[in-house]
Amino acid sequence: MTPRDPEDGIRELLHELCVDLGFCLPPHEQQRLREAPPADADSFADAVFAAEGMNPGHHTRLWHQVRERIDRRLHG
């Protein structure tokens, strides 16, 4: 069995965030997250919000939804 490329998992996660929650990041931001993904779900959610130019403190409920999706993908 061939080991799965971690970038594929990030690509799938970013696609899910776009389709399901509307976080459709520009290609250069997607590439940056694929090449150097943040180590934990909180940091990854913060990076997604930063890439969208959004303040997570103003969108707490949405941030938790994004974080939950990320955590599920990273650990699950």
All heavy atoms as a GROMACS GRO file, in nm:
protein
  613
    1MET      N    1   0.084  -0.117   0.000
    1MET     CA    2   0.000   0.000   0.000
    1MET      C    3   0.089   0.125   0.000
    1MET      O    4   0.183   0.135   0.076
    1MET     CB    5  -0.089  -0.004   0.124
    1MET     CG    6  -0.183   0.111   0.133
    1MET     SD    7  -0.282   0.088   0.284
    1MET     CE    8  -0.432   0.157   0.230
    2THR      N    9   0.059   0.220  -0.085
    2THR     CA   10   0.138   0.343  -0.096
    2THR      C   11   0.095   0.441   0.013
    2THR      O   12  -0.024   0.465   0.031
    2THR     CB   13   0.115   0.407  -0.234
    2THR    OG1   14   0.142   0.310  -0.335
    2THR    CG2   15   0.203   0.528  -0.254
    3PRO      N   16   0.192   0.501   0.083
    3PRO     CA   17   0.155   0.601   0.183
    3PRO      C   18   0.088   0.721   0.116
    3PRO      O   19   0.125   0.760   0.007
    3PRO     CB   20   0.287   0.642   0.248
    3PRO     CG   21   0.394   0.563   0.184
    3PRO     CD   22   0.334   0.479   0.076
    4ARG      N   23  -0.008   0.777   0.185
    4ARG     CA   24  -0.084   0.889   0.131
    4ARG      C   25  -0.003   1.018   0.146
    4ARG      O   26   0.058   1.043   0.248
    4ARG     CB   27  -0.215   0.901   0.207
    4ARG     CG   28  -0.302   1.006   0.153
    4ARG     CD   29  -0.434   1.002   0.220
    4ARG     NE   30  -0.508   1.116   0.173
    4ARG     CZ   31  -0.632   1.137   0.199
    4ARG    NH1   32  -0.698   1.052   0.272
    4ARG    NH2   33  -0.694   1.242   0.154
    5ASP      N   34  -0.006   1.098   0.043
    5ASP     CA   35   0.062   1.227   0.044
    5ASP      C   36  -0.014   1.322   0.138
    5ASP      O   37  -0.134   1.343   0.119
    5ASP     CB   38   0.065   1.284  -0.098
    5ASP     CG   39   0.139   1.414  -0.110
    5ASP    OD1   40   0.179   1.472  -0.008
    5ASP    OD2   41   0.157   1.460  -0.225
    6PRO      N   42   0.055   1.376   0.240
    6PRO     CA   43  -0.014   1.467   0.333
    6PRO      C   44  -0.077   1.588   0.264
    6PRO      O   45  -0.179   1.638   0.308
    6PRO     CB   46   0.098   1.512   0.428
    6PRO     CG   47   0.208   1.414   0.412
    6PRO     CD   48   0.193   1.355   0.275
    7GLU      N   49  -0.016   1.632   0.153
    7GLU     CA   50  -0.073   1.746   0.080
    7GLU      C   51  -0.210   1.712   0.024
    7GLU      O   52  -0.296   1.800   0.012
    7GLU     CB   53   0.020   1.792  -0.032
    7GLU     CG   54   0.134   1.877   0.018
    7GLU     CD   55   0.208   1.947  -0.095
    7GLU    OE1   56   0.145   1.987  -0.195
    7GLU    OE2   57   0.330   1.962  -0.081
    8ASP      N   58  -0.233   1.585  -0.011
    8ASP     CA   59  -0.364   1.545  -0.062
    8ASP      C   60  -0.471   1.564   0.046
    8ASP      O   61  -0.582   1.609   0.016
    8ASP     CB   62  -0.364   1.400  -0.109
    8ASP     CG   63  -0.290   1.380  -0.240
    8ASP    OD1   64  -0.266   1.481  -0.312
    8ASP    OD2   65  -0.254   1.265  -0.270
    9GLY      N   66  -0.438   1.529   0.169
    9GLY     CA   67  -0.533   1.547   0.278
    9GLY      C   68  -0.565   1.694   0.302
    9GLY      O   69  -0.681   1.730   0.325
   10ILE      N   70  -0.464   1.779   0.293
   10ILE     CA   71  -0.484   1.923   0.310
   10ILE      C   72  -0.568   1.976   0.194
   10ILE      O   73  -0.659   2.057   0.212
   10ILE     CB   74  -0.350   1.998   0.319
   10ILE    CG1   75  -0.267   1.948   0.437
   10ILE    CG2   76  -0.373   2.149   0.326
   10ILE    CD1   77  -0.327   1.973   0.573
   11ARG      N   78  -0.539   1.929   0.074
   11ARG     CA   79  -0.616   1.970  -0.044
   11ARG      C   80  -0.764   1.934  -0.026
   11ARG      O   81  -0.852   2.016  -0.052
   11ARG     CB   82  -0.559   1.904  -0.170
   11ARG     CG   83  -0.620   1.950  -0.298
   11ARG     CD   84  -0.552   1.888  -0.420
   11ARG     NE   85  -0.421   1.948  -0.442
   11ARG     CZ   86  -0.303   1.887  -0.421
   11ARG    NH1   87  -0.299   1.762  -0.382
   11ARG    NH2   88  -0.190   1.949  -0.443
   12GLU      N   89  -0.791   1.813   0.021
   12GLU     CA   90  -0.929   1.771   0.044
   12GLU      C   91  -0.996   1.855   0.153
   12GLU      O   92  -1.112   1.892   0.141
   12GLU     CB   93  -0.932   1.623   0.082
   12GLU     CG   94  -0.897   1.530  -0.031
   12GLU     CD   95  -0.879   1.386   0.013
   12GLU    OE1   96  -0.909   1.354   0.130
   12GLU    OE2   97  -0.834   1.305  -0.069
   13LEU      N   98  -0.921   1.884   0.259
   13LEU     CA   99  -0.973   1.966   0.367
   13LEU      C  100  -1.009   2.105   0.316
   13LEU      O  101  -1.117   2.157   0.345
   13LEU     CB  102  -0.871   1.976   0.481
   13LEU     CG  103  -0.898   2.081   0.588
   13LEU    CD1  104  -1.028   2.052   0.661
   13LEU    CD2  105  -0.782   2.088   0.685
   14LEU      N  106  -0.920   2.167   0.240
   14LEU     CA  107  -0.946   2.301   0.188
   14LEU      C  108  -1.065   2.301   0.093
   14LEU      O  109  -1.146   2.395   0.093
   14LEU     CB  110  -0.821   2.357   0.120
   14LEU     CG  111  -0.703   2.383   0.215
   14LEU    CD1  112  -0.579   2.420   0.135
   14LEU    CD2  113  -0.737   2.490   0.318
   15HIS      N  114  -1.080   2.195   0.016
   15HIS     CA  115  -1.196   2.184  -0.072
   15HIS      C  116  -1.324   2.175   0.011
   15HIS      O  117  -1.424   2.241  -0.020
   15HIS     CB  118  -1.182   2.061  -0.163
   15HIS     CG  119  -1.300   2.038  -0.250
   15HIS    ND1  120  -1.324   2.113  -0.363
   15HIS    CD2  121  -1.404   1.951  -0.240
   15HIS    CE1  122  -1.437   2.072  -0.419
   15HIS    NE2  123  -1.487   1.974  -0.346
   16GLU      N  124  -1.322   2.095   0.116
   16GLU     CA  125  -1.438   2.080   0.204
   16GLU      C  126  -1.474   2.214   0.270
   16GLU      O  127  -1.592   2.251   0.278
   16GLU     CB  128  -1.407   1.975   0.311
   16GLU     CG  129  -1.521   1.948   0.405
   16GLU     CD  130  -1.486   1.842   0.508
   16GLU    OE1  131  -1.418   1.743   0.472
   16GLU    OE2  132  -1.526   1.859   0.624
   17LEU      N  133  -1.373   2.287   0.317
   17LEU     CA  134  -1.399   2.418   0.379
   17LEU      C  135  -1.461   2.514   0.279
   17LEU      O  136  -1.547   2.595   0.314
   17LEU     CB  137  -1.270   2.476   0.437
   17LEU     CG  138  -1.212   2.404   0.559
   17LEU    CD1  139  -1.078   2.466   0.597
   17LEU    CD2  140  -1.309   2.409   0.676
   18CYS      N  141  -1.420   2.506   0.155
   18CYS     CA  142  -1.475   2.592   0.050
   18CYS      C  143  -1.620   2.556   0.020
   18CYS      O  144  -1.709   2.641   0.027
   18CYS     CB  145  -1.390   2.582  -0.076
   18CYS     SG  146  -1.451   2.681  -0.214
   19VAL      N  147  -1.644   2.430  -0.009
   19VAL     CA  148  -1.777   2.386  -0.050
   19VAL      C  149  -1.878   2.396   0.064
   19VAL      O  150  -1.990   2.446   0.045
   19VAL     CB  151  -1.771   2.241  -0.104
   19VAL    CG1  152  -1.910   2.184  -0.127
   19VAL    CG2  153  -1.689   2.235  -0.232
   20ASP      N  154  -1.838   2.353   0.181
   20ASP     CA  155  -1.934   2.345   0.292
   20ASP      C  156  -1.948   2.474   0.372
   20ASP      O  157  -2.056   2.504   0.423
   20ASP     CB  158  -1.895   2.232   0.389
   20ASP     CG  159  -1.907   2.095   0.325
   20ASP    OD1  160  -1.971   2.083   0.218
   20ASP    OD2  161  -1.850   2.000   0.381
   21LEU      N  162  -1.839   2.551   0.386
   21LEU     CA  163  -1.843   2.668   0.474
   21LEU      C  164  -1.810   2.800   0.404
   21LEU      O  165  -1.812   2.905   0.467
   21LEU     CB  166  -1.748   2.647   0.593
   21LEU     CG  167  -1.782   2.528   0.684
   21LEU    CD1  168  -1.675   2.511   0.792
   21LEU    CD2  169  -1.919   2.546   0.748
   22GLY      N  170  -1.775   2.793   0.275
   22GLY     CA  171  -1.751   2.915   0.199
   22GLY      C  172  -1.613   2.974   0.212
   22GLY      O  173  -1.589   3.086   0.169
   23PHE      N  174  -1.518   2.900   0.268
   23PHE     CA  175  -1.380   2.947   0.281
   23PHE      C  176  -1.302   2.900   0.159
   23PHE      O  177  -1.230   2.800   0.164
   23PHE     CB  178  -1.316   2.896   0.410
   23PHE     CG  179  -1.362   2.970   0.532
   23PHE    CD1  180  -1.475   2.930   0.600
   23PHE    CD2  181  -1.294   3.082   0.575
   23PHE    CE1  182  -1.519   2.998   0.712
   23PHE    CE2  183  -1.336   3.152   0.687
   23PHE     CZ  184  -1.450   3.110   0.754
   24CYS      N  185  -1.316   2.973   0.048
   24CYS     CA  186  -1.251   2.938  -0.078
   24CYS      C  187  -1.125   3.023  -0.093
   24CYS      O  188  -1.130   3.134  -0.145
   24CYS     CB  189  -1.347   2.958  -0.194
   24CYS     SG  190  -1.499   2.860  -0.177
   25LEU      N  191  -1.015   2.971  -0.043
   25LEU     CA  192  -0.892   3.047  -0.037
   25LEU      C  193  -0.828   3.061  -0.175
   25LEU      O  194  -0.839   2.971  -0.259
   25LEU     CB  195  -0.793   2.978   0.057
   25LEU     CG  196  -0.842   2.951   0.199
   25LEU    CD1  197  -0.732   2.886   0.282
   25LEU    CD2  198  -0.892   3.078   0.266
   26PRO      N  199  -0.757   3.172  -0.196
   26PRO     CA  200  -0.685   3.189  -0.322
   26PRO      C  201  -0.579   3.079  -0.338
   26PRO      O  202  -0.529   3.025  -0.238
   26PRO     CB  203  -0.617   3.326  -0.307
   26PRO     CG  204  -0.685   3.394  -0.195
   26PRO     CD  205  -0.742   3.285  -0.107
   27PRO      N  206  -0.546   3.046  -0.462
   27PRO     CA  207  -0.450   2.937  -0.486
   27PRO      C  208  -0.319   2.952  -0.411
   27PRO      O  209  -0.266   2.853  -0.359
   27PRO     CB  210  -0.428   2.942  -0.637
   27PRO     CG  211  -0.555   3.001  -0.691
   27PRO     CD  212  -0.600   3.100  -0.587
   28HIS      N  213  -0.263   3.073  -0.401
   28HIS     CA  214  -0.134   3.089  -0.332
   28HIS      C  215  -0.148   3.061  -0.183
   28HIS      O  216  -0.056   3.009  -0.121
   28HIS     CB  217  -0.073   3.226  -0.359
   28HIS     CG  218  -0.148   3.340  -0.298
   28HIS    ND1  219  -0.260   3.396  -0.355
   28HIS    CD2  220  -0.126   3.408  -0.183
   28HIS    CE1  221  -0.305   3.494  -0.278
   28HIS    NE2  222  -0.226   3.503  -0.172
   29GLU      N  223  -0.263   3.092  -0.124
   29GLU     CA  224  -0.285   3.061   0.018
   29GLU      C  225  -0.303   2.911   0.037
   29GLU      O  226  -0.255   2.853   0.134
   29GLU     CB  227  -0.406   3.137   0.072
   29GLU     CG  228  -0.388   3.286   0.079
   29GLU     CD  229  -0.288   3.330   0.185
   29GLU    OE1  230  -0.246   3.248   0.270
   29GLU    OE2  231  -0.250   3.448   0.184
   30GLN      N  232  -0.374   2.846  -0.056
   30GLN     CA  233  -0.390   2.701  -0.048
   30GLN      C  234  -0.254   2.633  -0.056
   30GLN      O  235  -0.225   2.541   0.021
   30GLN     CB  236  -0.480   2.652  -0.162
   30GLN     CG  237  -0.624   2.694  -0.147
   30GLN     CD  238  -0.709   2.638  -0.258
   30GLN    OE1  239  -0.686   2.526  -0.305
   30GLN    NE2  240  -0.809   2.714  -0.301
   31GLN      N  241  -0.171   2.679  -0.148
   31GLN     CA  242  -0.038   2.620  -0.164
   31GLN      C  243   0.044   2.638  -0.036
   31GLN      O  244   0.112   2.546   0.009
   31GLN     CB  245   0.034   2.682  -0.282
   31GLN     CG  246   0.172   2.624  -0.305
   31GLN     CD  247   0.239   2.683  -0.428
   31GLN    OE1  248   0.180   2.763  -0.500
   31GLN    NE2  249   0.362   2.643  -0.451
   32ARG      N  250   0.038   2.757   0.022
   32ARG     CA  251   0.114   2.785   0.145
   32ARG      C  252   0.071   2.690   0.256
   32ARG      O  253   0.155   2.633   0.327
   32ARG     CB  254   0.091   2.931   0.186
   32ARG     CG  255   0.170   2.974   0.308
   32ARG     CD  256   0.144   3.120   0.342
   32ARG     NE  257   0.005   3.147   0.374
   32ARG     CZ  258  -0.051   3.125   0.493
   32ARG    NH1  259   0.020   3.072   0.590
   32ARG    NH2  260  -0.177   3.155   0.514
   33LEU      N  261  -0.060   2.667   0.271
   33LEU     CA  262  -0.109   2.577   0.375
   33LEU      C  263  -0.075   2.431   0.346
   33LEU      O  264  -0.052   2.354   0.438
   33LEU     CB  265  -0.259   2.595   0.394
   33LEU     CG  266  -0.301   2.726   0.461
   33LEU    CD1  267  -0.453   2.743   0.454
   33LEU    CD2  268  -0.253   2.731   0.604
   34ARG      N  269  -0.073   2.394   0.219
   34ARG     CA  270  -0.035   2.256   0.184
   34ARG      C  271   0.113   2.232   0.211
   34ARG      O  272   0.151   2.126   0.258
   34ARG     CB  273  -0.066   2.226   0.037
   34ARG     CG  274  -0.211   2.202   0.008
   34ARG     CD  275  -0.233   2.144  -0.130
   34ARG     NE  276  -0.159   2.209  -0.236
   34ARG     CZ  277  -0.204   2.309  -0.311
   34ARG    NH1  278  -0.325   2.357  -0.291
   34ARG    NH2  279  -0.129   2.361  -0.406
   35GLU      N  280   0.196   2.330   0.178
   35GLU     CA  281   0.340   2.312   0.193
   35GLU      C  282   0.388   2.322   0.337
   35GLU      O  283   0.486   2.258   0.375
   35GLU     CB  284   0.413   2.415   0.106
   35GLU     CG  285   0.397   2.388  -0.042
   35GLU     CD  286   0.459   2.496  -0.129
   35GLU    OE1  287   0.506   2.599  -0.077
   35GLU    OE2  288   0.459   2.476  -0.252
   36ALA      N  289   0.321   2.403   0.418
   36ALA     CA  290   0.361   2.422   0.558
   36ALA      C  291   0.236   2.434   0.644
   36ALA      O  292   0.205   2.543   0.694
   36ALA     CB  293   0.449   2.545   0.572
   37PRO      N  294   0.164   2.324   0.661
   37PRO     CA  295   0.040   2.332   0.739
   37PRO      C  296   0.069   2.359   0.886
   37PRO      O  297   0.166   2.307   0.942
   37PRO     CB  298  -0.024   2.194   0.720
   37PRO     CG  299   0.088   2.105   0.682
   37PRO     CD  300   0.190   2.189   0.611
   38PRO      N  301  -0.013   2.443   0.948
   38PRO     CA  302   0.001   2.464   1.093
   38PRO      C  303  -0.013   2.331   1.166
   38PRO      O  304  -0.083   2.240   1.122
   38PRO     CB  305  -0.114   2.559   1.126
   38PRO     CG  306  -0.140   2.632   0.998
   38PRO     CD  307  -0.116   2.529   0.891
   39ALA      N  308   0.053   2.322   1.280
   39ALA     CA  309   0.065   2.194   1.351
   39ALA      C  310  -0.062   2.148   1.421
   39ALA      O  311  -0.080   2.029   1.442
   39ALA     CB  312   0.179   2.203   1.453
   40ASP      N  313  -0.149   2.241   1.459
   40ASP     CA  314  -0.268   2.200   1.532
   40ASP      C  315  -0.392   2.266   1.472
   40ASP      O  316  -0.382   2.359   1.392
   40ASP     CB  317  -0.255   2.233   1.681
   40ASP     CG  318  -0.234   2.380   1.706
   40ASP    OD1  319  -0.331   2.457   1.689
   40ASP    OD2  320  -0.122   2.420   1.742
   41ALA      N  321  -0.508   2.217   1.512
   41ALA     CA  322  -0.635   2.263   1.455
   41ALA      C  323  -0.660   2.410   1.483
   41ALA      O  324  -0.710   2.483   1.397
   41ALA     CB  325  -0.750   2.177   1.506
   42ASP      N  326  -0.626   2.458   1.603
   42ASP     CA  327  -0.648   2.599   1.635
   42ASP      C  328  -0.566   2.689   1.543
   42ASP      O  329  -0.618   2.787   1.488
   42ASP     CB  330  -0.611   2.628   1.781
   42ASP     CG  331  -0.710   2.571   1.881
   42ASP    OD1  332  -0.817   2.523   1.841
   42ASP    OD2  333  -0.679   2.576   2.002
   43SER      N  334  -0.438   2.657   1.528
   43SER     CA  335  -0.350   2.738   1.443
   43SER      C  336  -0.394   2.730   1.297
   43SER      O  337  -0.387   2.830   1.224
   43SER     CB  338  -0.206   2.690   1.455
   43SER     OG  339  -0.160   2.706   1.587
   44PHE      N  340  -0.440   2.614   1.254
   44PHE     CA  341  -0.485   2.598   1.117
   44PHE      C  342  -0.610   2.682   1.094
   44PHE      O  343  -0.621   2.752   0.991
   44PHE     CB  344  -0.513   2.450   1.087
   44PHE     CG  345  -0.507   2.416   0.940
   44PHE    CD1  346  -0.412   2.327   0.893
   44PHE    CD2  347  -0.596   2.470   0.850
   44PHE    CE1  348  -0.406   2.293   0.759
   44PHE    CE2  349  -0.591   2.438   0.715
   44PHE     CZ  350  -0.495   2.349   0.670
   45ALA      N  351  -0.704   2.680   1.187
   45ALA     CA  352  -0.825   2.762   1.174
   45ALA      C  353  -0.789   2.910   1.170
   45ALA      O  354  -0.844   2.986   1.090
   45ALA     CB  355  -0.922   2.732   1.289
   46ASP      N  356  -0.697   2.951   1.256
   46ASP     CA  357  -0.652   3.090   1.254
   46ASP      C  358  -0.591   3.127   1.119
   46ASP      O  359  -0.616   3.236   1.066
   46ASP     CB  360  -0.550   3.115   1.365
   46ASP     CG  361  -0.611   3.118   1.504
   46ASP    OD1  362  -0.735   3.133   1.517
   46ASP    OD2  363  -0.534   3.105   1.602
   47ALA      N  364  -0.513   3.036   1.061
   47ALA     CA  365  -0.450   3.061   0.931
   47ALA      C  366  -0.554   3.073   0.821
   47ALA      O  367  -0.541   3.157   0.730
   47ALA     CB  368  -0.350   2.950   0.898
   48VAL      N  369  -0.658   2.991   0.827
   48VAL     CA  370  -0.766   2.999   0.728
   48VAL      C  371  -0.836   3.134   0.738
   48VAL      O  372  -0.862   3.201   0.638
   48VAL     CB  373  -0.866   2.882   0.745
   48VAL    CG1  374  -0.992   2.903   0.663
   48VAL    CG2  375  -0.800   2.750   0.707
   49PHE      N  376  -0.867   3.176   0.860
   49PHE     CA  377  -0.932   3.306   0.879
   49PHE      C  378  -0.841   3.419   0.832
   49PHE      O  379  -0.889   3.514   0.768
   49PHE     CB  380  -0.973   3.325   1.025
   49PHE     CG  381  -1.111   3.278   1.054
   49PHE    CD1  382  -1.140   3.142   1.062
   49PHE    CD2  383  -1.215   3.368   1.073
   49PHE    CE1  384  -1.268   3.098   1.087
   49PHE    CE2  385  -1.344   3.325   1.098
   49PHE     CZ  386  -1.371   3.190   1.105
   50ALA      N  387  -0.713   3.412   0.863
   50ALA     CA  388  -0.619   3.516   0.820
   50ALA      C  389  -0.613   3.523   0.667
   50ALA      O  390  -0.611   3.632   0.609
   50ALA     CB  391  -0.481   3.490   0.878
   51ALA      N  392  -0.614   3.407   0.602
   51ALA     CA  393  -0.610   3.403   0.456
   51ALA      C  394  -0.734   3.466   0.396
   51ALA      O  395  -0.730   3.522   0.286
   51ALA     CB  396  -0.593   3.258   0.407
   52GLU      N  397  -0.846   3.458   0.467
   52GLU     CA  398  -0.971   3.519   0.422
   52GLU      C  399  -0.981   3.666   0.463
   52GLU      O  400  -1.076   3.734   0.427
   52GLU     CB  401  -1.091   3.443   0.479
   52GLU     CG  402  -1.122   3.314   0.408
   52GLU     CD  403  -1.187   3.334   0.272
   52GLU    OE1  404  -1.246   3.441   0.246
   52GLU    OE2  405  -1.179   3.242   0.191
   53GLY      N  406  -0.886   3.711   0.544
   53GLY     CA  407  -0.890   3.849   0.592
   53GLY      C  408  -0.997   3.872   0.697
   53GLY      O  409  -1.049   3.982   0.711
   54MET      N  410  -1.028   3.765   0.771
   54MET     CA  411  -1.133   3.771   0.873
   54MET      C  412  -1.072   3.763   1.012
   54MET      O  413  -0.972   3.696   1.033
   54MET     CB  414  -1.232   3.656   0.854
   54MET     CG  415  -1.309   3.662   0.725
   54MET     SD  416  -1.413   3.516   0.700
   54MET     CE  417  -1.535   3.538   0.829
   55ASN      N  418  -1.137   3.829   1.107
   55ASN     CA  419  -1.098   3.824   1.246
   55ASN      C  420  -1.177   3.713   1.314
   55ASN      O  421  -1.300   3.723   1.324
   55ASN     CB  422  -1.125   3.958   1.312
   55ASN     CG  423  -1.085   3.962   1.458
   55ASN    OD1  424  -1.072   3.860   1.524
   55ASN    ND2  425  -1.068   4.082   1.509
   56PRO      N  426  -1.111   3.608   1.363
   56PRO     CA  427  -1.185   3.498   1.425
   56PRO      C  428  -1.265   3.542   1.548
   56PRO      O  429  -1.368   3.484   1.579
   56PRO     CB  430  -1.078   3.396   1.463
   56PRO     CG  431  -0.948   3.455   1.430
   56PRO     CD  432  -0.969   3.583   1.359
   57GLY      N  433  -1.219   3.646   1.615
   57GLY     CA  434  -1.290   3.695   1.732
   57GLY      C  435  -1.426   3.753   1.700
   57GLY      O  436  -1.515   3.759   1.786
   58HIS      N  437  -1.446   3.794   1.574
   58HIS     CA  438  -1.575   3.849   1.532
   58HIS      C  439  -1.669   3.742   1.478
   58HIS      O  440  -1.784   3.772   1.449
   58HIS     CB  441  -1.555   3.956   1.425
   58HIS     CG  442  -1.483   4.077   1.475
   58HIS    ND1  443  -1.419   4.163   1.391
   58HIS    CD2  444  -1.463   4.125   1.601
   58HIS    CE1  445  -1.363   4.259   1.461
   58HIS    NE2  446  -1.388   4.238   1.589
   59HIS      N  447  -1.617   3.622   1.462
   59HIS     CA  448  -1.695   3.512   1.402
   59HIS      C  449  -1.669   3.382   1.480
   59HIS      O  450  -1.632   3.280   1.422
   59HIS     CB  451  -1.654   3.493   1.256
   59HIS     CG  452  -1.664   3.617   1.174
   59HIS    ND1  453  -1.782   3.659   1.121
   59HIS    CD2  454  -1.570   3.707   1.138
   59HIS    CE1  455  -1.761   3.772   1.054
   59HIS    NE2  456  -1.632   3.802   1.064
   60THR      N  457  -1.692   3.387   1.610
   60THR     CA  458  -1.657   3.276   1.698
   60THR      C  459  -1.725   3.145   1.658
   60THR      O  460  -1.660   3.041   1.652
   60THR     CB  461  -1.693   3.311   1.844
   60THR    OG1  462  -1.632   3.435   1.876
   60THR    CG2  463  -1.645   3.204   1.939
   61ARG      N  464  -1.852   3.151   1.631
   61ARG     CA  465  -1.925   3.028   1.595
   61ARG      C  466  -1.869   2.967   1.466
   61ARG      O  467  -1.848   2.845   1.458
   61ARG     CB  468  -2.073   3.059   1.582
   61ARG     CG  469  -2.157   2.937   1.559
   61ARG     CD  470  -2.303   2.970   1.562
   61ARG     NE  471  -2.380   2.850   1.538
   61ARG     CZ  472  -2.504   2.849   1.496
   61ARG    NH1  473  -2.568   2.962   1.478
   61ARG    NH2  474  -2.567   2.737   1.475
   62LEU      N  475  -1.846   3.050   1.367
   62LEU     CA  476  -1.792   3.002   1.241
   62LEU      C  477  -1.650   2.949   1.260
   62LEU      O  478  -1.614   2.845   1.203
   62LEU     CB  479  -1.793   3.114   1.136
   62LEU     CG  480  -1.750   3.079   0.996
   62LEU    CD1  481  -1.832   2.963   0.939
   62LEU    CD2  482  -1.763   3.202   0.906
   63TRP      N  483  -1.570   3.016   1.343
   63TRP     CA  484  -1.434   2.968   1.370
   63TRP      C  485  -1.439   2.828   1.430
   63TRP      O  486  -1.361   2.740   1.391
   63TRP     CB  487  -1.361   3.064   1.466
   63TRP     CG  488  -1.219   3.023   1.491
   63TRP    CD1  489  -1.110   3.058   1.417
   63TRP    CD2  490  -1.171   2.937   1.595
   63TRP    NE1  491  -0.996   2.999   1.471
   63TRP    CE2  492  -1.031   2.925   1.579
   63TRP    CE3  493  -1.232   2.870   1.700
   63TRP    CZ2  494  -0.953   2.848   1.665
   63TRP    CZ3  495  -1.153   2.793   1.785
   63TRP    CH2  496  -1.016   2.783   1.767
   64HIS      N  497  -1.533   2.804   1.522
   64HIS     CA  498  -1.545   2.671   1.582
   64HIS      C  499  -1.587   2.567   1.479
   64HIS      O  500  -1.541   2.452   1.485
   64HIS     CB  501  -1.643   2.674   1.701
   64HIS     CG  502  -1.583   2.735   1.824
   64HIS    ND1  503  -1.488   2.672   1.901
   64HIS    CD2  504  -1.602   2.856   1.882
   64HIS    CE1  505  -1.452   2.748   2.001
   64HIS    NE2  506  -1.520   2.862   1.991
   65GLN      N  507  -1.671   2.605   1.384
   65GLN     CA  508  -1.709   2.511   1.278
   65GLN      C  509  -1.589   2.475   1.192
   65GLN      O  510  -1.569   2.357   1.158
   65GLN     CB  511  -1.819   2.572   1.190
   65GLN     CG  512  -1.952   2.583   1.258
   65GLN     CD  513  -2.056   2.650   1.169
   65GLN    OE1  514  -2.022   2.732   1.085
   65GLN    NE2  515  -2.181   2.614   1.189
   66VAL      N  516  -1.509   2.575   1.156
   66VAL     CA  517  -1.389   2.551   1.076
   66VAL      C  518  -1.292   2.463   1.155
   66VAL      O  519  -1.239   2.364   1.103
   66VAL     CB  520  -1.323   2.685   1.035
   66VAL    CG1  521  -1.186   2.662   0.974
   66VAL    CG2  522  -1.413   2.762   0.939
   67ARG      N  523  -1.270   2.497   1.282
   67ARG     CA  524  -1.178   2.422   1.366
   67ARG      C  525  -1.221   2.276   1.380
   67ARG      O  526  -1.140   2.185   1.374
   67ARG     CB  527  -1.167   2.486   1.503
   67ARG     CG  528  -1.055   2.426   1.586
   67ARG     CD  529  -1.098   2.414   1.730
   67ARG     NE  530  -0.992   2.353   1.808
   67ARG     CZ  531  -0.976   2.221   1.820
   67ARG    NH1  532  -1.055   2.138   1.757
   67ARG    NH2  533  -0.880   2.172   1.894
   68GLU      N  534  -1.350   2.254   1.395
   68GLU     CA  535  -1.402   2.117   1.408
   68GLU      C  536  -1.373   2.036   1.282
   68GLU      O  537  -1.332   1.920   1.290
   68GLU     CB  538  -1.552   2.122   1.435
   68GLU     CG  539  -1.615   1.986   1.452
   68GLU     CD  540  -1.765   1.995   1.475
   68GLU    OE1  541  -1.807   2.071   1.564
   68GLU    OE2  542  -1.840   1.929   1.401
   69ARG      N  543  -1.395   2.097   1.166
   69ARG     CA  544  -1.366   2.026   1.039
   69ARG      C  545  -1.218   1.992   1.030
   69ARG      O  546  -1.181   1.882   0.989
   69ARG     CB  547  -1.404   2.112   0.919
   69ARG     CG  548  -1.549   2.143   0.906
   69ARG     CD  549  -1.627   2.021   0.859
   69ARG     NE  550  -1.767   2.052   0.851
   69ARG     CZ  551  -1.835   2.070   0.739
   69ARG    NH1  552  -1.775   2.055   0.624
   69ARG    NH2  553  -1.963   2.099   0.744
   70ILE      N  554  -1.134   2.087   1.065
   70ILE     CA  555  -0.990   2.066   1.059
   70ILE      C  556  -0.949   1.955   1.154
   70ILE      O  557  -0.875   1.864   1.118
   70ILE     CB  558  -0.915   2.197   1.090
   70ILE    CG1  559  -0.941   2.300   0.979
   70ILE    CG2  560  -0.766   2.171   1.108
   70ILE    CD1  561  -0.901   2.441   1.015
   71ASP      N  562  -0.998   1.961   1.277
   71ASP     CA  563  -0.962   1.860   1.378
   71ASP      C  564  -1.004   1.721   1.330
   71ASP      O  565  -0.930   1.625   1.344
   71ASP     CB  566  -1.027   1.894   1.511
   71ASP     CG  567  -0.974   1.807   1.624
   71ASP    OD1  568  -0.850   1.796   1.635
   71ASP    OD2  569  -1.055   1.751   1.699
   72ARG      N  570  -1.123   1.711   1.274
   72ARG     CA  571  -1.172   1.583   1.224
   72ARG      C  572  -1.081   1.528   1.115
   72ARG      O  573  -1.051   1.410   1.113
   72ARG     CB  574  -1.314   1.602   1.168
   72ARG     CG  575  -1.401   1.482   1.191
   72ARG     CD  576  -1.543   1.501   1.147
   72ARG     NE  577  -1.592   1.638   1.168
   72ARG     CZ  578  -1.684   1.698   1.093
   72ARG    NH1  579  -1.737   1.635   0.992
   72ARG    NH2  580  -1.724   1.818   1.118
   73ARG      N  581  -1.035   1.614   1.026
   73ARG     CA  582  -0.948   1.571   0.917
   73ARG      C  583  -0.809   1.536   0.967
   73ARG      O  584  -0.748   1.440   0.918
   73ARG     CB  585  -0.935   1.680   0.812
   73ARG     CG  586  -1.049   1.688   0.717
   73ARG     CD  587  -1.041   1.572   0.622
   73ARG     NE  588  -1.146   1.584   0.523
   73ARG     CZ  589  -1.144   1.521   0.409
   73ARG    NH1  590  -1.043   1.441   0.379
   73ARG    NH2  591  -1.241   1.533   0.325
   74LEU      N  592  -0.758   1.614   1.061
   74LEU     CA  593  -0.621   1.590   1.109
   74LEU      C  594  -0.611   1.466   1.198
   74LEU      O  595  -0.510   1.398   1.200
   74LEU     CB  596  -0.569   1.712   1.186
   74LEU     CG  597  -0.547   1.840   1.107
   74LEU    CD1  598  -0.499   1.952   1.198
   74LEU    CD2  599  -0.448   1.818   0.993
   75HIS      N  600  -0.717   1.439   1.272
   75HIS     CA  601  -0.712   1.330   1.371
   75HIS      C  602  -0.813   1.219   1.344
   75HIS      O  603  -0.830   1.132   1.426
   75HIS     CB  604  -0.734   1.386   1.512
   75HIS     CG  605  -0.631   1.485   1.549
   75HIS    ND1  606  -0.656   1.619   1.557
   75HIS    CD2  607  -0.498   1.470   1.577
   75HIS    CE1  608  -0.546   1.683   1.590
   75HIS    NE2  609  -0.449   1.595   1.602
   76GLY      N  610  -0.876   1.229   1.230
   76GLY     CA  611  -0.972   1.140   1.215
   76GLY      C  612  -1.034   1.045   1.145
   76GLY      O  613  -1.091   0.954   1.149
   0.00000   0.00000   0.00000
